[in-house]
Amino acid sequence: TPLGEQVSEKVAALADWIELNLPEVLAVRDERAA
């Protein structure tokens, strides 16, 4: 369905963003926990 295609595109984009930003996100989280 068109909606399903739209959702899968968003999920793929989100996964790419997470891969790119995960190290930074983890670093910030570690700083706050310390």
The first five atom37 places (N, CA, C, CB, O) and aatype in JSON, in Angstrom:
{
  "aatype": [16, 14, 10, 7, 6, 5, 19, 15, 6, 11, 19, 0, 0, 10, 0, 3, 17, 9, 6, 10, 2, 10, 14, 6, 19, 10, 0, 19, 1, 3, 6, 1, 0, 0],
  "atom_mask": [
    [1, 1, 1, 1, 1],
    [1, 1, 1, 1, 1],
    [1, 1, 1, 1, 1],
    [1, 1, 1, 0, 1],
    [1, 1, 1, 1, 1],
    [1, 1, 1, 1, 1],
    [1, 1, 1, 1, 1],
    [1, 1, 1, 1, 1],
    [1, 1, 1, 1, 1],
    [1, 1, 1, 1, 1],
    [1, 1, 1, 1, 1],
    [1, 1, 1, 1, 1],
    [1, 1, 1, 1, 1],
    [1, 1, 1, 1, 1],
    [1, 1, 1, 1, 1],
    [1, 1, 1, 1, 1],
    [1, 1, 1, 1, 1],
    [1, 1, 1, 1, 1],
    [1, 1, 1, 1, 1],
    [1, 1, 1, 1, 1],
    [1, 1, 1, 1, 1],
    [1, 1, 1, 1, 1],
    [1, 1, 1, 1, 1],
    [1, 1, 1, 1, 1],
    [1, 1, 1, 1, 1],
    [1, 1, 1, 1, 1],
    [1, 1, 1, 1, 1],
    [1, 1, 1, 1, 1],
    [1, 1, 1, 1, 1],
    [1, 1, 1, 1, 1],
    [1, 1, 1, 1, 1],
    [1, 1, 1, 1, 1],
    [1, 1, 1, 1, 1],
    [1, 1, 1, 1, 1]
  ],
  "atom_positions": [
    [[0.84, -1.21, 0.0], [0.0, 0.0, 0.0], [0.87, 1.25, 0.0], [-0.95, 0.01, 1.22], [2.02, 1.21, 0.45]],
    [[0.35, 2.37, -0.5], [1.13, 3.62, -0.48], [1.58, 3.98, 0.93], [0.33, 4.77, -1.07], [2.71, 4.41, 1.13]],
    [[0.69, 3.8, 1.9], [1.04, 4.14, 3.28], [2.19, 3.25, 3.75], [-0.18, 3.99, 4.22], [3.13, 3.73, 4.39]],
    [[2.12, 1.97, 3.44], [3.18, 1.04, 3.84], [4.51, 1.44, 3.24], [0.0, 0.0, 0.0], [5.55, 1.37, 3.9]],
    [[4.49, 1.86, 1.97], [5.74, 2.29, 1.32], [6.29, 3.52, 2.01], [5.51, 2.58, -0.17], [7.5, 3.63, 2.22]],
    [[5.42, 4.45, 2.37], [5.85, 5.68, 3.05], [6.47, 5.33, 4.39], [4.66, 6.65, 3.24], [7.52, 5.87, 4.75]],
    [[5.83, 4.44, 5.12], [6.34, 4.05, 6.43], [7.69, 3.39, 6.3], [5.35, 3.11, 7.14], [8.61, 3.68, 7.07]],
    [[7.84, 2.48, 5.32], [9.12, 1.79, 5.18], [10.23, 2.76, 4.82], [9.02, 0.68, 4.12], [11.37, 2.58, 5.23]],
    [[9.91, 3.79, 4.04], [10.91, 4.82, 3.72], [11.34, 5.55, 4.99], [10.35, 5.82, 2.69], [12.53, 5.79, 5.2]],
    [[10.37, 5.91, 5.82], [10.69, 6.63, 7.06], [11.54, 5.75, 7.98], [9.39, 7.06, 7.78], [12.5, 6.23, 8.59]],
    [[11.19, 4.48, 8.07], [11.93, 3.56, 8.93], [13.37, 3.42, 8.43], [11.25, 2.18, 8.98], [14.3, 3.41, 9.23]],
    [[13.55, 3.31, 7.11], [14.88, 3.19, 6.55], [15.69, 4.45, 6.83], [14.82, 2.91, 5.04], [16.87, 4.37, 7.17]],
    [[15.07, 5.62, 6.68], [15.76, 6.87, 6.93], [16.14, 6.98, 8.4], [14.9, 8.07, 6.51], [17.23, 7.43, 8.74]],
    [[15.23, 6.56, 9.28], [15.5, 6.6, 10.71], [16.65, 5.67, 11.06], [14.24, 6.23, 11.51], [17.51, 6.02, 11.86]],
    [[16.67, 4.49, 10.46], [17.74, 3.54, 10.72], [19.08, 4.12, 10.28], [17.48, 2.2, 10.01], [20.08, 3.97, 10.98]],
    [[19.1, 4.78, 9.13], [20.34, 5.41, 8.66], [20.79, 6.48, 9.64], [20.14, 6.02, 7.25], [21.97, 6.57, 9.98]],
    [[19.83, 7.31, 10.09], [20.17, 8.38, 11.03], [20.74, 7.8, 12.32], [18.92, 9.24, 11.35], [21.74, 8.3, 12.84]],
    [[20.12, 6.74, 12.81], [20.6, 6.12, 14.05], [22.02, 5.61, 13.87], [19.66, 4.96, 14.47], [22.87, 5.81, 14.74]],
    [[22.29, 4.95, 12.74], [23.64, 4.44, 12.5], [24.66, 5.56, 12.5], [23.7, 3.68, 11.17], [25.76, 5.41, 13.03]],
    [[24.3, 6.7, 11.91], [25.23, 7.83, 11.83], [25.44, 8.49, 13.18], [24.72, 8.85, 10.82], [26.54, 8.94, 13.49]],
    [[24.37, 8.55, 13.98], [24.41, 9.36, 15.2], [24.56, 8.57, 16.49], [23.18, 10.16, 15.29], [24.73, 9.15, 17.56]],
    [[24.5, 7.24, 16.4], [24.55, 6.43, 17.61], [25.78, 6.69, 18.47], [24.5, 4.97, 17.25], [25.63, 6.84, 19.69]],
    [[26.98, 6.76, 17.91], [28.15, 7.02, 18.76], [28.01, 8.32, 19.55], [29.42, 7.06, 17.92], [28.37, 8.38, 20.73]],
    [[27.5, 9.36, 18.89], [27.34, 10.65, 19.57], [26.27, 10.56, 20.65], [26.98, 11.75, 18.56], [26.45, 11.09, 21.74]],
    [[25.17, 9.89, 20.34], [24.09, 9.74, 21.32], [24.6, 8.99, 22.55], [22.89, 8.99, 20.7], [24.32, 9.39, 23.68]],
    [[25.35, 7.92, 22.34], [25.87, 7.14, 23.46], [26.86, 7.97, 24.27], [26.54, 5.86, 22.96], [26.87, 7.88, 25.5]],
    [[27.68, 8.77, 23.61], [28.66, 9.59, 24.31], [27.95, 10.6, 25.21], [29.6, 10.31, 23.31], [28.35, 10.8, 26.36]],
    [[26.92, 11.25, 24.7], [26.18, 12.23, 25.49], [25.51, 11.54, 26.67], [25.12, 12.95, 24.62], [25.51, 12.07, 27.78]],
    [[24.95, 10.36, 26.44], [24.29, 9.64, 27.52], [25.29, 9.27, 28.61], [23.6, 8.37, 26.99], [24.99, 9.38, 29.8]],
    [[26.48, 8.84, 28.21], [27.5, 8.46, 29.18], [27.93, 9.68, 30.0], [28.72, 7.84, 28.47], [28.15, 9.57, 31.21]],
    [[28.05, 10.84, 29.35], [28.45, 12.06, 30.06], [27.41, 12.42, 31.12], [28.63, 13.24, 29.06], [27.77, 12.82, 32.23]],
    [[26.14, 12.27, 30.78], [25.08, 12.64, 31.73], [25.02, 11.65, 32.88], [23.73, 12.7, 31.02], [24.7, 12.04, 34.01]],
    [[25.33, 10.39, 32.62], [25.26, 9.37, 33.67], [26.41, 9.53, 34.65], [25.29, 7.96, 33.05], [26.27, 9.18, 35.83]],
    [[27.53, 10.05, 34.18], [28.72, 10.16, 35.03], [28.53, 11.22, 36.12], [29.95, 10.5, 34.18], [29.43, 11.45, 36.92]]
  ]
}
